[in-house]
Amino acid sequence: MKIRVFLVILVLSSCLLLFGCGKKSGLEGKVVDGKGSPMAGLKIIANQVTPIKGYEQF
């Protein structure tokens, strides 16, 4: 019985690792003005309007 519980936990843990639970998400890019020149010294804030289940912390 203990071996069966151990195997179930092992399989579930492996599935979580394989399917990407805990992946970090992010944005990458540059901010440009109307002429296409890069802008420096800006602070970008992104808010999630409608939380997605599992990603409420972003």
MOPAC internal coordinates of N, CA, C and O (Angstrom, degrees):
PM7 1SCF
backbone

  N    0.0000 0     0.00 0     0.00 0    0    0    0
  C    1.4622 1     0.00 0     0.00 0    1    0    0
  C    1.5258 1   110.96 1     0.00 0    2    1    0
  O    1.2310 1   120.07 1   137.59 1    3    2    1
  N    1.3365 1   117.46 1   -42.41 1    3    2    1
  C    1.4622 1   120.59 1   179.44 1    5    3    2
  C    1.5212 1   111.30 1   -64.26 1    6    5    3
  O    1.2310 1   120.77 1   144.36 1    7    6    5
  N    1.3231 1   116.14 1   -35.64 1    7    6    5
  C    1.4617 1   119.75 1   179.75 1    9    7    6
  C    1.5240 1   110.13 1   -67.05 1   10    9    7
  O    1.2310 1   120.36 1   141.23 1   11   10    9
  N    1.3200 1   116.91 1   -38.77 1   11   10    9
  C    1.4685 1   120.89 1  -179.88 1   13   11   10
  C    1.5320 1   110.20 1   -64.41 1   14   13   11
  O    1.2310 1   119.90 1   136.60 1   15   14   13
  N    1.3197 1   117.80 1   -43.40 1   15   14   13
  C    1.4722 1   121.72 1   178.35 1   17   15   14
  C    1.5245 1   109.67 1   -63.28 1   18   17   15
  O    1.2310 1   120.34 1   137.01 1   19   18   17
  N    1.3175 1   116.95 1   -42.99 1   19   18   17
  C    1.4604 1   121.13 1   178.15 1   21   19   18
  C    1.5287 1   110.88 1   -60.63 1   22   21   19
  O    1.2310 1   120.33 1   136.46 1   23   22   21
  N    1.3267 1   116.97 1   -43.54 1   23   22   21
  C    1.4668 1   120.34 1  -179.83 1   25   23   22
  C    1.5287 1   111.66 1   -65.56 1   26   25   23
  O    1.2310 1   120.06 1   140.81 1   27   26   25
  N    1.3289 1   117.49 1   -39.19 1   27   26   25
  C    1.4638 1   120.52 1   178.14 1   29   27   26
  C    1.5182 1   110.11 1   -62.88 1   30   29   27
  O    1.2310 1   120.35 1   134.93 1   31   30   29
  N    1.3289 1   116.93 1   -45.07 1   31   30   29
  C    1.4719 1   121.11 1   178.72 1   33   31   30
  C    1.5181 1   110.43 1   -63.21 1   34   33   31
  O    1.2310 1   120.10 1   138.90 1   35   34   33
  N    1.3126 1   117.41 1   -41.10 1   35   34   33
  C    1.4573 1   121.56 1   179.06 1   37   35   34
  C    1.5261 1   111.46 1   -63.26 1   38   37   35
  O    1.2310 1   120.21 1   136.08 1   39   38   37
  N    1.3207 1   117.21 1   -43.92 1   39   38   37
  C    1.4668 1   121.15 1  -179.62 1   41   39   38
  C    1.5259 1   110.24 1   -66.06 1   42   41   39
  O    1.2310 1   120.01 1   135.16 1   43   42   41
  N    1.3307 1   117.58 1   -44.84 1   43   42   41
  C    1.4651 1   120.31 1   179.13 1   45   43   42
  C    1.5243 1   111.64 1   -62.47 1   46   45   43
  O    1.2310 1   120.11 1   137.60 1   47   46   45
  N    1.3078 1   117.40 1   -42.40 1   47   46   45
  C    1.4684 1   121.17 1   178.00 1   49   47   46
  C    1.5202 1   111.12 1   -62.52 1   50   49   47
  O    1.2310 1   120.76 1   137.83 1   51   50   49
  N    1.3151 1   116.15 1   -42.17 1   51   50   49
  C    1.4623 1   120.29 1   179.05 1   53   51   50
  C    1.5276 1   110.83 1   -63.26 1   54   53   51
  O    1.2310 1   120.14 1   138.97 1   55   54   53
  N    1.3244 1   117.34 1   -41.03 1   55   54   53
  C    1.4677 1   120.96 1   178.66 1   57   55   54
  C    1.5272 1   110.53 1   -62.44 1   58   57   55
  O    1.2310 1   120.02 1   137.45 1   59   58   57
  N    1.3141 1   117.58 1   -42.55 1   59   58   57
  C    1.4603 1   120.35 1   179.33 1   61   59   58
  C    1.5215 1   111.26 1   -62.16 1   62   61   59
  O    1.2310 1   120.27 1   139.95 1   63   62   61
  N    1.3072 1   117.09 1   -40.05 1   63   62   61
  C    1.4671 1   120.24 1   178.96 1   65   63   62
  C    1.5267 1   111.58 1   -69.57 1   66   65   63
  O    1.2310 1   120.43 1   139.13 1   67   66   65
  N    1.3212 1   116.79 1   -40.87 1   67   66   65
  C    1.4624 1   120.63 1  -177.01 1   69   67   66
  C    1.5212 1   112.69 1   -69.72 1   70   69   67
  O    1.2310 1   120.06 1   144.45 1   71   70   69
  N    1.3134 1   117.49 1   -35.55 1   71   70   69
  C    1.4601 1   120.44 1  -175.40 1   73   71   70
  C    1.5134 1   113.37 1   -93.97 1   74   73   71
  O    1.2310 1   119.70 1  -169.97 1   75   74   73
  N    1.3216 1   118.17 1    10.03 1   75   74   73
  C    1.4495 1   121.19 1   167.27 1   77   75   74
  C    1.5085 1   117.88 1    85.11 1   78   77   75
  O    1.2310 1   119.29 1  -156.94 1   79   78   77
  N    1.3015 1   118.96 1    23.06 1   79   78   77
  C    1.4633 1   118.32 1   174.92 1   81   79   78
  C    1.5193 1   108.20 1   -64.01 1   82   81   79
  O    1.2310 1   120.87 1   -42.77 1   83   82   81
  N    1.3051 1   115.95 1   137.23 1   83   82   81
  C    1.4540 1   120.47 1  -179.86 1   85   83   82
  C    1.5083 1   113.59 1    89.99 1   86   85   83
  O    1.2310 1   119.43 1  -172.69 1   87   86   85
  N    1.3157 1   118.70 1     7.31 1   87   86   85
  C    1.4609 1   120.04 1   176.84 1   89   87   86
  C    1.5173 1   109.62 1   -65.19 1   90   89   87
  O    1.2310 1   121.53 1   -37.66 1   91   90   89
  N    1.2875 1   114.68 1   142.34 1   91   90   89
  C    1.4568 1   119.17 1   174.78 1   93   91   90
  C    1.5190 1   108.53 1   -92.63 1   94   93   91
  O    1.2310 1   121.41 1   -36.27 1   95   94   93
  N    1.3036 1   114.92 1   143.73 1   95   94   93
  C    1.4501 1   118.58 1   177.75 1   97   95   94
  C    1.5156 1   108.76 1  -115.62 1   98   97   95
  O    1.2310 1   120.50 1   -15.84 1   99   98   97
  N    1.2895 1   116.65 1   164.16 1   99   98   97
  C    1.4545 1   119.51 1   179.71 1  101   99   98
  C    1.5110 1   111.53 1  -172.94 1  102  101   99
  O    1.2310 1   122.13 1    -3.85 1  103  102  101
  N    1.2950 1   113.53 1   176.15 1  103  102  101
  C    1.4576 1   122.14 1   177.54 1  105  103  102
  C    1.5161 1   108.65 1  -119.76 1  106  105  103
  O    1.2310 1   121.43 1   -28.44 1  107  106  105
  N    1.3128 1   114.87 1   151.56 1  107  106  105
  C    1.4511 1   118.97 1   178.39 1  109  107  106
  C    1.5199 1   108.14 1  -145.89 1  110  109  107
  O    1.2310 1   120.56 1   -36.49 1  111  110  109
  N    1.3056 1   116.53 1   143.51 1  111  110  109
  C    1.4509 1   119.91 1   178.34 1  113  111  110
  C    1.5119 1   111.26 1   159.76 1  114  113  111
  O    1.2310 1   120.42 1    16.51 1  115  114  113
  N    1.3141 1   116.81 1  -163.49 1  115  114  113
  C    1.4574 1   120.90 1   177.41 1  117  115  114
  C    1.5178 1   109.48 1  -137.60 1  118  117  115
  O    1.2310 1   121.32 1   -27.19 1  119  118  117
  N    1.3147 1   115.09 1   152.81 1  119  118  117
  C    1.4645 1   121.16 1   178.85 1  121  119  118
  C    1.5178 1   107.26 1  -100.78 1  122  121  119
  O    1.2310 1   121.30 1   -49.53 1  123  122  121
  N    1.3315 1   115.11 1   130.47 1  123  122  121
  C    1.4608 1   120.03 1  -179.51 1  125  123  122
  C    1.5239 1   109.51 1  -122.69 1  126  125  123
  O    1.2310 1   121.34 1   -22.84 1  127  126  125
  N    1.3189 1   115.04 1   157.16 1  127  126  125
  C    1.4623 1   119.56 1   175.99 1  129  127  126
  C    1.5263 1   109.45 1   -85.37 1  130  129  127
  O    1.2310 1   120.51 1     6.68 1  131  130  129
  N    1.3227 1   116.64 1  -173.32 1  131  130  129
  C    1.4558 1   121.69 1  -177.77 1  133  131  130
  C    1.5162 1   114.56 1   -62.32 1  134  133  131
  O    1.2310 1   120.25 1   158.55 1  135  134  133
  N    1.3359 1   117.12 1   -21.45 1  135  134  133
  C    1.4657 1   121.45 1   179.85 1  137  135  134
  C    1.5295 1   112.38 1   -94.79 1  138  137  135
  O    1.2310 1   120.75 1   178.16 1  139  138  137
  N    1.3328 1   116.16 1    -1.84 1  139  138  137
  C    1.4633 1   120.05 1   179.76 1  141  139  138
  C    1.5114 1   114.09 1    90.48 1  142  141  139
  O    1.2310 1   119.84 1  -175.25 1  143  142  141
  N    1.3348 1   117.92 1     4.75 1  143  142  141
  C    1.4613 1   121.04 1   178.36 1  145  143  142
  C    1.5239 1   110.09 1   -81.58 1  146  145  143
  O    1.2310 1   119.99 1   -42.55 1  147  146  145
  N    1.3346 1   117.62 1   137.45 1  147  146  145
  C    1.4658 1   120.33 1   179.30 1  149  147  146
  C    1.5275 1   111.02 1   -64.30 1  150  149  147
  O    1.2310 1   120.94 1   -36.95 1  151  150  149
  N    1.3146 1   115.81 1   143.05 1  151  150  149
  C    1.4621 1   121.77 1   178.11 1  153  151  150
  C    1.5215 1   108.80 1  -105.50 1  154  153  151
  O    1.2310 1   120.61 1   -43.26 1  155  154  153
  N    1.3203 1   116.44 1   136.74 1  155  154  153
  C    1.4661 1   121.61 1  -178.15 1  157  155  154
  C    1.5234 1   110.30 1  -109.70 1  158  157  155
  O    1.2310 1   121.33 1   -22.13 1  159  158  157
  N    1.3224 1   115.06 1   157.87 1  159  158  157
  C    1.4506 1   121.77 1   172.69 1  161  159  158
  C    1.5268 1   115.15 1    74.18 1  162  161  159
  O    1.2310 1   119.88 1  -155.78 1  163  162  161
  N    1.3174 1   117.83 1    24.22 1  163  162  161
  C    1.4551 1   121.01 1  -179.87 1  165  163  162
  C    1.5176 1   110.87 1   -96.40 1  166  165  163
  O    1.2310 1   120.84 1   -30.64 1  167  166  165
  N    1.3146 1   116.00 1   149.36 1  167  166  165
  C    1.4589 1   121.42 1   174.14 1  169  167  166
  C    1.5273 1   106.87 1  -110.97 1  170  169  167
  O    1.2310 1   120.69 1   -56.98 1  171  170  169
  N    1.3253 1   116.29 1   123.02 1  171  170  169
  C    1.4564 1   122.02 1  -177.94 1  173  171  170
  C    1.5332 1   108.29 1  -105.01 1  174  173  171
  O    1.2310 1   120.75 1   -50.18 1  175  174  173
  N    1.3203 1   116.18 1   129.82 1  175  174  173
  C    1.4638 1   121.26 1   177.62 1  177  175  174
  C    1.5262 1   107.82 1  -122.17 1  178  177  175
  O    1.2310 1   120.88 1   -53.52 1  179  178  177
  N    1.3273 1   115.92 1   126.48 1  179  178  177
  C    1.4666 1   120.91 1   178.62 1  181  179  178
  C    1.5197 1   108.43 1  -116.20 1  182  181  179
  O    1.2310 1   120.52 1   -53.10 1  183  182  181
  N    1.3140 1   116.61 1   126.90 1  183  182  181
  C    1.4624 1   122.05 1   177.32 1  185  183  182
  C    1.5150 1   109.33 1  -115.97 1  186  185  183
  O    1.2310 1   121.54 1   -37.63 1  187  186  185
  N    1.3139 1   114.67 1   142.37 1  187  186  185
  C    1.4584 1   120.12 1   177.08 1  189  187  186
  C    1.5250 1   107.37 1   -93.02 1  190  189  187
  O    1.2310 1   120.58 1   -61.71 1  191  190  189
  N    1.3179 1   116.50 1   118.29 1  191  190  189
  C    1.4598 1   121.05 1  -175.94 1  193  191  190
  C    1.5249 1   110.68 1   -74.68 1  194  193  191
  O    1.2310 1   120.03 1   130.00 1  195  194  193
  N    1.3167 1   117.55 1   -50.00 1  195  194  193
  C    1.4545 1   122.05 1   178.87 1  197  195  194
  C    1.5244 1   108.20 1  -114.49 1  198  197  195
  O    1.2310 1   120.02 1   -70.98 1  199  198  197
  N    1.3412 1   117.56 1   109.02 1  199  198  197
  C    1.4699 1   119.28 1  -178.44 1  201  199  198
  C    1.5283 1   111.83 1   -60.84 1  202  201  199
  O    1.2310 1   121.26 1   -38.28 1  203  202  201
  N    1.3178 1   115.20 1   141.72 1  203  202  201
  C    1.4593 1   122.25 1   175.70 1  205  203  202
  C    1.5133 1   106.94 1   -99.90 1  206  205  203
  O    1.2310 1   120.28 1   -46.19 1  207  206  205
  N    1.3136 1   117.07 1   133.81 1  207  206  205
  C    1.4562 1   120.68 1  -176.85 1  209  207  206
  C    1.5273 1   110.75 1   -54.05 1  210  209  207
  O    1.2310 1   120.62 1   -53.61 1  211  210  209
  N    1.2973 1   116.42 1   126.39 1  211  210  209
  C    1.4567 1   122.38 1  -178.88 1  213  211  210
  C    1.5028 1   113.83 1    95.77 1  214  213  211
  O    1.2310 1   119.82 1   166.87 1  215  214  213
  N    1.3548 1   117.95 1   -13.13 1  215  214  213
  C    1.4639 1   121.64 1  -177.81 1  217  215  214
  C    1.5260 1   110.16 1  -125.42 1  218  217  215
  O    1.2310 1   119.51 1  -151.12 1  219  218  217
  N    1.3241 1   118.54 1    28.88 1  219  218  217
  C    1.4497 1   122.07 1  -176.92 1  221  219  218
  C    1.5366 1   112.74 1   -64.22 1  222  221  219
  O    1.2310 1   120.09 1   156.20 1  223  222  221
  N    1.3274 1   117.43 1   -23.80 1  223  222  221
  C    1.4573 1   120.39 1  -175.47 1  225  223  222
  C    1.5022 1   113.41 1   -77.82 1  226  225  223
  O    1.2310 1   118.88 1   169.53 1  227  226  225
  N    1.3286 1   119.75 1   -10.47 1  227  226  225
  C    1.4663 1   121.75 1  -177.64 1  229  227  226
  C    1.5044 1   110.60 1   -88.72 1  230  229  227
  O    1.2310 1   120.10 1   180.00 1  231  230  229

